[in-house]
Amino acid sequence: MTGRDRPSTEFLSEAQDVIEEFSRNLLELDGQQRAGQQYDPDLLNAAFRAVHSLKGLSALFNANSVTQLSHSLESTLDALRLGKLELGQSALDVLFEAVETFQRMLAGFGDERLPPVDIDPLLSRIMALSGGGTEEEVSTSLAGLDDSILGVLTEYEEHRLRENIRMGRRLYRVHASFDLLAIDVGIEALKGKMKAFGEVITYLPSADASSDDRIDLDILVGSEHGLTEIADGVAEDGVSVFELSTGPATHVPLSDEPPSAAVPTEVPVSEIAPPRVQVEAVLEDGPEPELSLGVEPEALPPAELEDDAEALSLRSLSQTVRVDLSRLDHLMNLIGELGVVQANLGGALDGLRQHEGVGDSVRDLQTHLRSMTRKLSLLQQGLLDVRMVPLGQVFDKLARVVRKLGRESGKEIKLSISGSQTELDKLIVEELSDPLMHMIRNCIDHGIETREERIEAGKPASGRIDLRAFQRGNRVVIEVEDDGRGMDWRKIRDTAIRRGLTTPEEARELGSGEVIDFVFQPGFTTREVATNLSGRGVGMDVVKTNISRLSGMIDVDTMLGRGTKFAITLPVTLAIIQALVIETCDQTFCIPLNSVLESIMVRQSDIATVEGHEVISLRGRTLPLLHLSRMFDLRAETSYADPERIYVVIVGLAQHRVGLVVDELVGQQDVVIKPLGAALRSVPGIAGATELGANRTVLLLDVATLVDEALSRVDV
């Protein structure tokens, strides 16, 4: 990665947020289109605003290609929301291609070593798409509506009125009066109620007189519901509903005695006076304008309107504070040092208790120490929360991958996502992209059958992939499940024998679960001919490596003909972790608690020998044992001090399980991981260091190395 200056980094961060928002809108529109539903115009408007924001943002940072592509897309999206283009699969394909192109452009921004992304083919596709627009809508579709209303509507709002009439919806004018100091909250609350009944088309200043401390507005709504039903649904003081027609308006007051400022004038729609506020400019971006009150009806020059729109879009991008992770890491280290101070204070307090005559001082110190402990815990949790981001950031990208690969493979696939708001440390989320993408790729290529195969097997024609995330204790579980072929463990076993990963004799002793583990071996694939999606033996090995690096575990549950489920278990964060403190040969070590499955006590008679190495059987599974004393050459003895009382810590990494033999289990403690010095960096089995109380520096074990060491000694 090349070094970038701070403005470039800020641009990339904000642009990425905008593109992800654009992608989320497209995915929802794609889902509605595939389900045969009427698309939500608010989503199309949000996509338009995102591209508009990206155009302004990229222009500020001289990202000319991004600006050019954004401008072209903006015109296309405007035509789509005006009904001049049909929002079909061809249009969505072009828009999704634009998302991928934006991502490639951002990846190379500021790096002169990379060739520029060629956007000309995509621009040609966008132009071809725009050239296939539908005929202009006929103005007679709004015949019967008063010209005083039509005269203040934008082209987009007229289009939405026509669409609502075309769908057989009724049109309503909802009159509302809001307290001037709470108008934003009031509008949002009323909008939420109205959207339950139909589409909110626009807001207009009301012809009714407003008092000094209240604002009256009219909201145009299209709905299939009746007048009384809507009136009951939005019943509150200051709100009335009128049905728009060519005759006098039907009026339903929503309270028996509304405030005087809220009493609507019962007049025919034809008598509604043109509003005194120039609204075309502020309504230009869609049906959710910001209201400019008290503006003279003098039109702004086009250049000023464009500048104002850019300013609005930039302000909308600055709602979050961006912090470099290195700064957070520094704060986490300081918190770790405060934790050491806290432990030392506790030790000093224990010493004071042994002296007579200092009882009151000890009690005061104890009170202050408890207070410090609480505040330190809150500070620690607050900083951890700052590092948390929702998994939806990765899941949205995977949804695009499923859509693209499904079309390339000719398979119909439905993706179900749940738990997008589940949060993980930012660094972990970033590292999850590759392994999850490889798993999705394998589900589509190896798991999901073709349409014909599924129908023949009595399955729905469309395959299904479920992507789930949920929190379980202090860990997060991510599941990727498909309803495809499932894994044939016999075929995997035969492939492993053919590739020399095991012998026929050894393979006969393996259970189905142990055979499935071969799919995580480098270069392993059951596919004889590679495809564009998979079959080259890379993928699941990457999954195992990345998950192991994150101190995670992966389990596989598969049934032939029914499908496969991968379950990844990860720590919430790697910044401050809970550790199990153990002792062996009078040396203290810490084991990351997120890698510890359980601690057990065994007898020497429970330990067997396989190929000269010790193993135990735990719930039907054979686990290799690794003595930390021998791993780090702490002592030469090989006999157990107490044959009836041997502590074993079961650790897991990816799909593997290993037992670590230790002398004592000291307890659990939150620790901050610190990097190793040059002298210890090359020592296998050590991941870092941390400080415990009494100024003790303790080594943190590298579970991944220990597991590999144990498995290399014995084939289980």
MARMARDO-658405 format. One record per residue (C-alpha): x, y, z; residue in one letter. Coordinates in steps of 0.02 Angstrom, whole numbers, plus 32768, in hexadecimal, padded with zeros to 4 digits. Layout:
<recs>
{{X Y Z} A}
...
</recs>
This chain:
<recs>
{{8000 8000 8000} M}
{{8045 80AA 7FD0} T}
{{804C 813B 8049} G}
{{7FC6 81BD 802A} R}
{{7FB5 826C 806E} D}
{{7F2B 8293 80E9} R}
{{7EB3 82E6 806C} P}
{{7EBF 8250 7FF7} S}
{{7E9E 81D9 8088} T}
{{7E08 8241 80BC} E}
{{7DC4 8240 800B} F}
{{7DD7 8184 7FFB} L}
{{7D80 8167 80A0} S}
{{7CEB 81D7 8079} E}
{{7CDE 819B 7FC5} A}
{{7CDC 80E6 8001} Q}
{{7C4C 810D 8076} D}
{{7BE9 815D 7FE8} V}
{{7C09 80CB 7F71} I}
{{7BD4 804D 7FF6} E}
{{7B33 80AF 8011} E}
{{7B17 80B1 7F54} F}
{{7B35 7FF5 7F4D} S}
{{7ABA 7FD3 7FDC} R}
{{7A33 8035 7F80} N}
{{7A53 7FD2 7EE0} L}
{{7A4C 7F2C 7F3C} L}
{{79A2 7F57 7F86} E}
{{7962 7F90 7EDD} L}
{{79A4 7EEF 7E8E} D}
{{794A 7E88 7F13} G}
{{78A7 7EE2 7EF1} Q}
{{78BC 7ECD 7E36} Q}
{{78DF 7E12 7E45} R}
{{7849 7DFC 7EB7} A}
{{77D9 7E52 7E37} G}
{{77B2 7EE0 7EB0} Q}
{{7798 7F97 7E88} Q}
{{783D 7FEB 7EAB} Y}
{{784B 8066 7F3B} D}
{{7868 8114 7EF0} P}
{{78BF 814A 7F90} D}
{{7948 80CB 7F6D} L}
{{7961 810D 7EBC} L}
{{7968 81BD 7F01} N}
{{79E8 8189 7F83} A}
{{7A53 813A 7EFA} A}
{{7A46 81DA 7E95} F}
{{7A7B 8243 7F2A} R}
{{7B0E 81D0 7F50} A}
{{7B52 81E2 7E9F} V}
{{7B33 829D 7EA5} H}
{{7B97 82A6 7F48} S}
{{7C23 823F 7EFD} L}
{{7C2D 82B2 7E67} K}
{{7C42 834C 7ED5} G}
{{7CBC 82F6 7F4A} L}
{{7D2B 82B3 7EBE} S}
{{7D2F 835C 7E68} A}
{{7D76 83AB 7F05} L}
{{7E07 832F 7F05} F}
{{7E26 8332 7E49} N}
{{7DF3 827C 7E34} A}
{{7DBE 82A5 7D83} N}
{{7D92 81F5 7D49} S}
{{7D22 81DC 7DE1} V}
{{7CD0 8283 7DBD} T}
{{7CB4 8256 7D07} Q}
{{7C66 81AD 7D2E} L}
{{7BFC 81F8 7DBA} S}
{{7BB9 827E 7D45} H}
{{7B88 81FD 7CC3} S}
{{7B34 818F 7D46} L}
{{7ADA 8225 7D90} E}
{{7A86 8248 7CE9} S}
{{7A54 8191 7CD7} T}
{{7A0E 8187 7D88} L}
{{79AE 8227 7D6B} D}
{{7960 81DB 7CCF} A}
{{7936 813D 7D31} L}
{{78DF 819A 7DBD} R}
{{787F 8204 7D3F} L}
{{7840 8167 7CE9} G}
{{789B 818F 7C47} K}
{{78FF 80ED 7C5A} L}
{{78BF 8047 7C99} E}
{{7910 8003 7D36} L}
{{792E 7F52 7CF8} G}
{{79BB 7ED4 7D06} Q}
{{7A20 7F25 7C7A} S}
{{7A1E 7FCC 7CD4} A}
{{7A49 7F7C 7D7B} L}
{{7AD9 7F1C 7D2A} D}
{{7B25 7FBF 7CEE} V}
{{7B0F 8010 7D98} L}
{{7B60 7F7D 7DF2} F}
{{7BEF 7F82 7D76} E}
{{7C05 8039 7DA4} A}
{{7C16 8009 7E5C} V}
{{7CA2 7F8F 7E33} E}
{{7CF6 8011 7DC4} T}
{{7CEE 8093 7E4E} F}
{{7D3F 8016 7EC5} Q}
{{7DCF 7FF7 7E4C} R}
{{7DE7 80B1 7E30} M}
{{7DF1 80D3 7EEB} L}
{{7E6B 8044 7F04} A}
{{7EE5 8096 7E8C} G}
{{7EC6 814B 7EBE} F}
{{7F6A 81A4 7EE0} G}
{{7FD4 810E 7EAC} D}
{{8032 8141 7E0F} E}
{{8078 8091 7DFA} R}
{{7FCC 804E 7DCA} L}
{{7F82 806F 7D1D} P}
{{7EE3 80D7 7D1D} P}
{{7E3E 807A 7D14} V}
{{7DF5 807F 7C65} D}
{{7D42 80BE 7C79} I}
{{7D1C 80D8 7BC0} D}
{{7CC6 802D 7BA7} P}
{{7C56 804E 7C3D} L}
{{7C2F 80FF 7C02} L}
{{7BFD 80B6 7B5A} S}
{{7B88 803B 7BAF} R}
{{7B3B 80C8 7C15} I}
{{7B20 812F 7B77} M}
{{7AD3 8099 7B1E} A}
{{7A60 807F 7BB3} L}
{{7A2B 8135 7BB4} S}
{{7A09 812C 7AFA} G}
{{7984 80A8 7B14} G}
{{7910 8112 7B7C} G}
{{7854 810C 7B76} T}
{{77E4 8190 7B2B} E}
{{77BF 822C 7B91} E}
{{7729 821C 7C02} E}
{{768D 8273 7BC2} V}
{{7656 830A 7C25} S}
{{75A0 82D5 7C1D} T}
{{75C3 8255 7CA5} S}
{{75B7 82E4 7D23} L}
{{751A 832E 7CDA} A}
{{74A1 8360 7D61} G}
{{7524 8398 7DDE} L}
{{752C 8451 7E00} D}
{{75AF 84B5 7DA2} D}
{{75E0 8510 7E41} S}
{{7624 846C 7E84} I}
{{7673 8433 7DE1} L}
{{76C7 84DB 7DCC} G}
{{7738 84C3 7E62} V}
{{7767 840D 7E46} L}
{{780D 83D5 7DFE} T}
{{7815 835F 7D6A} E}
{{783B 82D0 7DDF} Y}
{{77A6 82F4 7E4F} E}
{{7732 82FE 7DB9} E}
{{7775 8254 7D83} H}
{{7750 820A 7E2F} R}
{{769F 8252 7E28} L}
{{7684 81FF 7D7E} R}
{{76C9 815A 7DBF} E}
{{7653 815B 7E54} N}
{{75BF 8180 7DE3} I}
{{75F7 80F9 7D69} R}
{{75FB 807B 7DF9} M}
{{7549 80A9 7E27} G}
{{7576 8103 7EC7} R}
{{7516 8193 7F11} R}
{{756A 823A 7F2F} L}
{{755D 8292 7FD6} Y}
{{7592 8338 801F} R}
{{75C4 8326 80D5} V}
{{75C1 83CE 812E} H}
{{762F 83DA 81C8} A}
{{7661 8462 8243} S}
{{7706 8456 829F} F}
{{7758 84B2 832D} D}
{{77E3 851A 82E0} L}
{{7866 84D8 8359} L}
{{783A 8421 833A} A}
{{7811 8422 8281} I}
{{7898 83A5 824E} D}
{{7860 8324 82CF} V}
{{77AA 8340 82A4} G}
{{77C2 832B 81E9} I}
{{7827 828B 81FE} E}
{{77A5 8241 8274} A}
{{7715 8269 81FE} L}
{{7776 822D 8167} K}
{{7792 8185 81BD} G}
{{76D8 8172 81DA} K}
{{76AB 81A4 8129} M}
{{7727 812B 80D9} K}
{{76C7 809D 812A} A}
{{7633 80CC 80BC} F}
{{7689 80F8 8019} G}
{{7707 816B 7FC7} E}
{{7733 8217 8008} V}
{{7744 827A 7F66} I}
{{7774 8328 7FA2} T}
{{775F 83B0 8024} Y}
{{7711 8459 7FFB} L}
{{76FC 84F7 8062} P}
{{7645 8502 8094} S}
{{75CF 8589 8059} A}
{{758C 8591 810B} D}
{{75D0 861B 8176} A}
{{765B 85EC 81EF} S}
{{7673 863C 8298} S}
{{7718 8683 82D3} D}
{{7748 85E6 8332} D}
{{7700 8562 82BC} R}
{{7719 852B 8208} I}
{{768E 84E3 819A} D}
{{76B9 8467 8110} L}
{{765C 83FE 8090} D}
{{769C 8350 8066} I}
{{7668 82FC 7FC3} L}
{{7651 8241 7FD9} V}
{{7621 81B3 7F63} G}
{{75CA 811F 7FB5} S}
{{7558 808B 7F95} E}
{{7505 80A5 803E} H}
{{7465 8104 805D} G}
{{7455 81B1 80A6} L}
{{7410 817C 814F} T}
{{7494 80F4 8164} E}
{{7521 8170 8146} I}
{{74D2 81F1 81B7} A}
{{74C7 8173 8244} D}
{{757A 813B 8227} G}
{{75C7 81E7 8237} V}
{{7550 822C 82BA} A}
{{75A2 82B7 831E} E}
{{7586 836E 8343} D}
{{75A9 83E4 82B4} G}
{{7594 8362 8228} V}
{{7506 8355 81A9} S}
{{74F3 82EC 810C} V}
{{74A3 8323 8067} F}
{{7486 82B5 7FCF} E}
{{74B7 830D 7F2F} L}
{{7434 830D 7EA7} S}
{{73EC 8380 7E23} T}
{{735F 83AF 7E98} G}
{{7362 83F4 7F49} P}
{{73DE 83A1 7FBB} A}
{{739F 8321 8037} T}
{{73DD 8354 80E3} H}
{{73F2 82E6 817C} V}
{{742B 8345 8219} P}
{{7493 82DB 828F} L}
{{7462 832A 8334} S}
{{73C3 8374 837A} D}
{{7413 8415 83B4} E}
{{74B9 8433 835E} P}
{{7523 84CA 838D} P}
{{74EF 8569 8337} S}
{{758F 856E 82D2} A}
{{756C 84BF 8295} A}
{{74BA 84D5 8253} V}
{{74BE 84B4 8197} P}
{{7457 851C 8122} T}
{{73D7 84AF 80CC} E}
{{73EA 84E8 8019} V}
{{73E7 8490 7F71} P}
{{748F 845D 7F30} V}
{{747A 84D7 7EA0} S}
{{7481 8567 7F1D} E}
{{752A 853A 7F65} I}
{{7598 85D1 7F45} A}
{{7644 85BB 7EFC} P}
{{76C3 85B4 7F89} P}
{{7731 8649 7FAB} R}
{{77CE 85DF 7FB9} V}
{{7839 85B6 7F22} Q}
{{7843 84F8 7F31} V}
{{7887 84BA 7E8B} E}
{{793D 84CA 7EC0} A}
{{792E 8472 7F67} V}
{{78BF 83E8 7F22} L}
{{792D 83C0 7E8F} E}
{{7982 832A 7EDF} D}
{{78E5 82CA 7F0C} G}
{{784E 82C0 7F7C} P}
{{78A9 82E5 8020} E}
{{78DA 839D 8012} P}
{{7922 840E 8095} E}
{{78A5 849A 80AD} L}
{{78E3 854B 808F} S}
{{786A 85BE 80EA} L}
{{784E 8675 80C4} G}
{{78B1 8678 8022} V}
{{787E 86F7 7FA1} E}
{{783C 86AB 7EFF} P}
{{78D3 86E8 7EA0} E}
{{7925 8656 7E47} A}
{{79DC 8632 7E66} L}
{{7A52 8628 7DD0} P}
{{7A77 8575 7D99} P}
{{7B2C 8581 7DD0} A}
{{7AF8 85B0 7E80} E}
{{7A7F 8520 7E87} L}
{{7B07 84A7 7E54} E}
{{7B81 84EC 7ED6} D}
{{7AFC 84E2 7F5C} D}
{{7AD7 842D 7F2F} A}
{{7B8E 8401 7F3C} E}
{{7B99 8455 7FE6} A}
{{7B02 83F5 8023} L}
{{7B4A 834F 7FE9} S}
{{7BF1 8371 803D} L}
{{7B9F 839E 80E2} R}
{{7B41 82FB 80DF} S}
{{7BE7 829D 80D7} L}
{{7C30 82E9 8175} S}
{{7BC3 8299 81FB} Q}
{{7C4E 822A 8240} T}
{{7CFB 8248 8287} V}
{{7D83 81DE 8237} R}
{{7E10 81A5 82A7} V}
{{7EAF 814C 8271} D}
{{7EB7 80A0 82C1} L}
{{7F6A 80BE 82F9} S}
{{7F2A 8147 836D} R}
{{7EAB 80D0 83B7} L}
{{7F34 804E 83CD} D}
{{7F9B 80CD 842E} H}
{{7F07 80F1 84A0} L}
{{7EEB 8037 84BA} M}
{{7FA1 8025 84F1} N}
{{7F8A 80B2 856D} L}
{{7EF0 805B 85B2} I}
{{7F55 7FBC 85C4} G}
{{7FD6 801A 8629} E}
{{7F4C 8064 8695} L}
{{7F11 7FB4 86B4} G}
{{7FBE 7F88 86F5} V}
{{7FB9 8020 8767} V}
{{7F10 7FE5 87A6} Q}
{{7F55 7F38 87CB} A}
{{7FEA 7F82 8826} N}
{{7F77 7FEF 888F} L}
{{7F16 7F54 88BD} G}
{{7FB7 7F00 88F4} G}
{{7FE9 7F97 895C} A}
{{7F3C 7F97 89AB} L}
{{7F51 7EE2 89DE} D}
{{7FF6 7F11 8A30} G}
{{7FA9 7FA0 8A92} L}
{{7F24 7F2E 8ADA} R}
{{7FAD 7ED3 8B3A} Q}
{{7FDA 7F6F 8B9D} H}
{{7F79 7FA7 8C35} E}
{{7F35 8056 8C49} G}
{{7F19 8079 8B91} V}
{{7E6A 8031 8B84} G}
{{7E15 80D3 8B50} D}
{{7E9B 80FA 8ACF} S}
{{7E8B 804B 8A87} V}
{{7DCF 805D 8A78} R}
{{7DE1 8106 8A21} D}
{{7E63 80C1 89AB} L}
{{7DF5 802B 8987} Q}
{{7D63 809D 895B} T}
{{7DCF 8104 88E5} H}
{{7E16 8067 8895} L}
{{7D68 8023 8873} R}
{{7D37 80C9 8824} S}
{{7DD3 80C8 87B8} M}
{{7DB0 8014 8783} T}
{{7CFF 8041 874B} R}
{{7D38 80D9 86E8} K}
{{7DC7 807A 8699} L}
{{7D4F 7FF2 8663} S}
{{7CDB 8074 8615} L}
{{7D6D 80C7 85BB} L}
{{7DA8 8020 8579} Q}
{{7CFB 7FF1 853B} Q}
{{7CE4 809C 84ED} G}
{{7D83 808C 8487} L}
{{7D55 7FDD 8452} L}
{{7CAC 801D 8417} D}
{{7D03 809F 83AB} V}
{{7D5F 8013 8350} R}
{{7CBE 7FB2 832D} M}
{{7C6F 7FB4 8280} V}
{{7BD8 7F51 8240} P}
{{7BF4 7EB4 81DA} L}
{{7B7D 7EFD 815A} G}
{{7C15 7F53 810E} Q}
{{7C52 7EA7 80D5} V}
{{7BA8 7E58 80B9} F}
{{7B76 7EDE 803B} D}
{{7C11 7EB9 7FD4} K}
{{7BE9 7DFF 7FDA} L}
{{7B39 7E20 7F9B} A}
{{7B86 7E6F 7EFF} R}
{{7BF9 7DD8 7EED} V}
{{7B65 7D5F 7EF6} V}
{{7B05 7DC1 7E74} R}
{{7B9A 7DC8 7DFE} K}
{{7BD2 7D13 7E11} L}
{{7B21 7CD3 7E06} G}
{{7B0B 7D26 7D5D} R}
{{7BB6 7CEA 7D20} E}
{{7B92 7C36 7D53} S}
{{7AE0 7C38 7D0F} G}
{{7A99 7C04 7DB8} K}
{{7A05 7C52 7E10} E}
{{7A3A 7C7E 7EC1} I}
{{79DF 7CD7 7F4C} K}
{{7A4A 7D23 7FD5} L}
{{7A00 7D39 8082} S}
{{7A5F 7DAB 80FA} I}
{{7A3F 7DBE 81B4} S}
{{7AA4 7E0E 823D} G}
{{7AF0 7E99 81D4} S}
{{7AF2 7F0B 826D} Q}
{{7B5E 7E91 82D0} T}
{{7BFF 7EED 82F8} E}
{{7CB5 7EB8 82F5} L}
{{7D5B 7F11 8304} D}
{{7D82 7F73 8265} K}
{{7E23 7F12 8247} L}
{{7DC9 7E6B 8253} I}
{{7D3F 7EA3 81DC} V}
{{7DC0 7ED8 815B} E}
{{7E18 7E2F 8166} E}
{{7D73 7DD0 8150} L}
{{7D53 7E0A 809E} S}
{{7DC4 7D8B 8048} D}
{{7D94 7CEE 80AA} P}
{{7CDA 7D12 809D} L}
{{7CE8 7D35 7FE3} M}
{{7D41 7C8E 7FC8} H}
{{7CBB 7C34 802B} M}
{{7C30 7C85 7FC6} I}
{{7C8E 7C5B 7F25} R}
{{7C9A 7BA4 7F57} N}
{{7BE2 7B9F 7F88} C}
{{7BB1 7BDC 7EDB} I}
{{7C2A 7B70 7E77} D}
{{7C31 7ACF 7EDD} H}
{{7B94 7AD7 7F46} G}
{{7B00 7B1F 7EE6} I}
{{7AC4 7AAF 7E58} E}
{{7A88 7AE8 7DAE} T}
{{79D0 7B0D 7D97} R}
{{79B5 7A67 7D3E} E}
{{7A10 7A03 7DC5} E}
{{79AC 7A55 7E4F} R}
{{7905 7A35 7DFC} I}
{{7935 797F 7DDE} E}
{{7964 796E 7E96} A}
{{78BC 79B6 7ECB} G}
{{7905 7A5B 7F07} K}
{{78CE 7B0D 7EDE} P}
{{7919 7B4B 7E3B} A}
{{7972 7BD8 7E96} S}
{{7A01 7BAE 7F09} G}
{{7A0E 7C00 7FB2} R}
{{7AA2 7C44 8014} I}
{{7A88 7C81 80C6} D}
{{7B04 7CFA 8111} L}
{{7AE9 7D11 81CB} R}
{{7B44 7D68 8258} A}
{{7B1D 7D6B 8312} F}
{{7B75 7D83 83B6} Q}
{{7B92 7CF2 842B} R}
{{7BDF 7D2A 84CE} G}
{{7C7E 7D8B 84AA} N}
{{7C8B 7D43 83FC} R}
{{7C36 7D5E 8355} V}
{{7BFB 7CCD 82EA} V}
{{7BEC 7CDF 822D} I}
{{7B92 7C54 81D0} E}
{{7B95 7C36 8114} V}
{{7B17 7BB1 80E3} E}
{{7ADA 7B72 803B} D}
{{7A53 7AF6 800A} D}
{{7ABA 7AA4 7F82} G}
{{7B0F 79FC 7F68} R}
{{7B68 79EF 800D} G}
{{7C16 79A3 801B} M}
{{7C34 78EE 7FEA} D}
{{7CB3 78B8 806D} W}
{{7CDB 7819 800D} R}
{{7D08 787E 7F73} K}
{{7D72 78F1 7FE0} I}
{{7DC9 7859 802D} R}
{{7DF0 7810 7F82} D}
{{7E34 78B7 7F45} T}
{{7EA1 78C7 7FE1} A}
{{7EEA 7819 7FC1} I}
{{7F08 7840 7F09} R}
{{7F61 78E2 7F35} R}
{{7FCF 788E 7FB6} G}
{{7F84 78E6 804D} L}
{{7F63 783F 80A3} T}
{{7F78 7786 8084} T}
{{7EE9 770B 8064} P}
{{7F0E 76B8 810A} E}
{{7F09 775C 816B} E}
{{7E6E 7795 810D} A}
{{7E0C 76FC 8144} R}
{{7E25 7731 81FA} E}
{{7DE5 77E2 81DF} L}
{{7D34 7818 8208} G}
{{7CCD 7882 8192} S}
{{7CF3 7921 81F5} G}
{{7DAE 7903 81EC} E}
{{7DA2 78E3 8131} V}
{{7D46 7987 8117} I}
{{7DDD 79E0 8163} D}
{{7E3F 79B8 80C5} F}
{{7DE1 7A42 8068} V}
{{7E4A 7ABF 80CB} F}
{{7EEE 7A77 808A} Q}
{{7F51 7AE5 8010} P}
{{7F2F 7AB5 7F5C} G}
{{7E9F 7A40 7F85} F}
{{7E0E 7A37 7F0C} T}
{{7D98 79AF 7ED1} T}
{{7D7D 7A0A 7E2C} R}
{{7DD9 79B9 7D9C} E}
{{7DC9 7A51 7D2B} V}
{{7DD9 7B01 7D6E} A}
{{7D50 7B80 7D4A} T}
{{7D4D 7C3C 7D52} N}
{{7D07 7C2E 7E02} L}
{{7D71 7BA9 7E57} S}
{{7DC6 7B01 7E44} G}
{{7E7B 7B39 7E4D} R}
{{7E97 7B01 7F00} G}
{{7E9B 7BAF 7F4B} V}
{{7E10 7BF4 7FB4} G}
{{7DEC 7B8A 804C} M}
{{7EA5 7B8B 8079} D}
{{7E9B 7C49 8077} V}
{{7E02 7C3E 80E5} V}
{{7E5D 7BD3 8165} K}
{{7EF8 7C41 8165} T}
{{7E99 7CE4 817B} N}
{{7E24 7CA1 8200} I}
{{7EB8 7C5A 8260} S}
{{7F10 7D01 8256} R}
{{7E78 7D50 82A8} L}
{{7E7A 7CD0 8336} S}
{{7DDA 7C87 82F2} G}
{{7D92 7BDA 82D7} M}
{{7D32 7B8E 8247} I}
{{7CBE 7AF8 824C} D}
{{7C6B 7A9D 81BC} V}
{{7BC2 7A47 81C0} D}
{{7B90 79F3 811D} T}
{{7B11 7974 80E0} M}
{{7B19 7927 8034} L}
{{7A8A 7967 7FC9} G}
{{7A50 79E5 804C} R}
{{7ADA 7A68 8055} G}
{{7B6D 7AA7 80BB} T}
{{7B80 7B21 814A} K}
{{7C23 7B76 817B} F}
{{7C25 7BC7 8228} A}
{{7CB0 7C43 824E} I}
{{7CCA 7C76 8304} T}
{{7D2F 7D13 8322} L}
{{7D60 7D82 83B4} P}
{{7D08 7E2A 83B8} V}
{{7DAF 7E86 83BD} T}
{{7E69 7E64 83C0} L}
{{7E97 7F09 8413} A}
{{7E70 7EDD 84C8} I}
{{7E52 7E24 84E2} I}
{{7E24 7DB2 856F} Q}
{{7EAE 7D37 8594} A}
{{7EBD 7C98 85F9} L}
{{7F55 7CA8 866A} V}
{{7FAF 7C02 8682} I}
{{8051 7BC6 86D0} E}
{{80C8 7B40 869C} T}
{{8173 7B20 86EB} C}
{{815D 7BBE 8754} D}
{{814C 7C26 86B5} Q}
{{80AE 7C8B 8695} T}
{{805D 7C95 85E9} F}
{{7FBB 7CDC 85A3} C}
{{7F4C 7C80 8526} I}
{{7ECB 7CE8 84C4} P}
{{7E25 7CB5 850F} L}
{{7DCE 7CBD 8467} N}
{{7E38 7C27 8432} S}
{{7E13 7BC5 84D1} V}
{{7D82 7B4C 84BF} L}
{{7D8A 7AFF 856C} E}
{{7E00 7AC8 85F6} S}
{{7DFA 7A14 8634} I}
{{7E54 79A6 86B0} M}
{{7E8B 78F9 8678} V}
{{7EE7 7866 86C3} R}
{{7F83 781C 8679} Q}
{{7F20 7780 8651} S}
{{7EB2 77EA 85DC} D}
{{7F48 7813 856F} I}
{{7F6D 77A1 84DA} A}
{{7FFF 779F 8461} T}
{{7FF2 77AD 83A3} V}
{{8093 77A4 833D} E}
{{80F5 77C8 83DB} G}
{{8091 7864 8408} H}
{{8011 787B 8491} E}
{{7F59 7892 846A} V}
{{7EB5 7892 84C9} I}
{{7E05 7868 8492} S}
{{7D85 78EF 84B5} L}
{{7CCF 78CB 848A} R}
{{7D01 7854 83FF} G}
{{7D85 78C6 83B4} R}
{{7E40 78A2 83BF} T}
{{7EA5 793A 83F6} L}
{{7F63 7946 83F6} P}
{{7FB7 7984 8496} L}
{{803F 7A06 849B} L}
{{80A8 7A23 8538} H}
{{80D6 7ADB 8548} L}
{{8169 7AA8 85B6} S}
{{81B1 7A41 8527} R}
{{8181 7ABF 84A1} M}
{{81E8 7B47 84F5} F}
{{826B 7AD1 853E} D}
{{8243 7B05 85F1} L}
{{8270 7A5E 863F} R}
{{82A7 79B2 860C} A}
{{8230 7949 8674} E}
{{81AF 78E7 8613} T}
{{814F 789D 86A4} S}
{{80B8 78F0 86F2} Y}
{{80C7 793C 87A0} A}
{{8019 78FC 87CC} D}
{{7FDB 7872 8756} P}
{{7F28 7884 8797} E}
{{7F20 7941 877F} R}
{{7F5C 797D 86D4} I}
{{7F19 7A23 8693} Y}
{{7EF4 7A2C 85D9} V}
{{7EBB 7ACC 8582} V}
{{7E5C 7AA3 84E2} I}
{{7E7E 7B28 845E} V}
{{7E32 7B36 83B2} G}
{{7E69 7B8B 8313} L}
{{7E09 7B83 8271} A}
{{7DCA 7ACF 826D} Q}
{{7E53 7A85 82DA} H}
{{7E56 7A5B 8395} R}
{{7EF0 7A3E 8403} V}
{{7F0B 7A20 84BD} G}
{{7F92 7A88 8516} L}
{{7FD9 7A35 85B3} V}
{{7FFB 7AB5 863E} V}
{{8024 7AB0 86F8} D}
{{7FA7 7B2E 873D} E}
{{7F10 7B95 8707} L}
{{7F27 7C41 8758} V}
{{7E8C 7C9B 8718} G}
{{7E49 7D14 8695} Q}
{{7E7E 7DC7 8676} Q}
{{7E68 7E51 85F4} D}
{{7F0D 7E75 859F} V}
{{7F4F 7EED 851C} V}
{{7FBE 7E98 849C} I}
{{8066 7EEC 8480} K}
{{80E2 7EC2 83F6} P}
{{817C 7E5A 8418} L}
{{822D 7E9B 8418} G}
{{82AC 7E60 8398} A}
{{82F1 7DDA 840D} A}
{{824A 7D7F 841E} L}
{{81FE 7DA1 8374} R}
{{8246 7D02 8327} S}
{{8214 7C8F 83B7} V}
{{818B 7C1A 8377} P}
{{80ED 7C10 83E0} G}
{{80F5 7CC2 8425} I}
{{807C 7D44 83DF} A}
{{80A0 7DD9 844E} G}
{{80B3 7E15 84FF} A}
{{8047 7E67 8582} T}
{{805A 7EAE 862F} E}
{{8007 7E66 86C8} L}
{{800A 7EAA 8778} G}
{{80A8 7EC5 87DF} A}
{{8107 7F02 8744} N}
{{810B 7E53 86F8} R}
{{811F 7E3F 863C} T}
{{80CB 7D9F 85FF} V}
{{80D6 7D4D 8554} L}
{{8038 7D30 84EE} L}
{{8032 7C88 8496} L}
{{8019 7C7C 83DA} D}
{{7F91 7BF8 83CF} V}
{{7FA0 7BE7 8312} A}
{{8057 7BB3 831F} T}
{{8035 7B3D 83B0} L}
{{7FA8 7AE7 8351} V}
{{8013 7AD1 82B6} D}
{{80A0 7A8C 8321} E}
{{802E 7A0D 8374} A}
{{7FDF 79D5 82D1} L}
{{8087 79C2 827C} S}
{{80BB 7942 82FF} R}
{{8025 78CF 82F2} V}
{{7FA8 78AB 8268} D}
{{7EFC 78AE 82B5} V}
</recs>
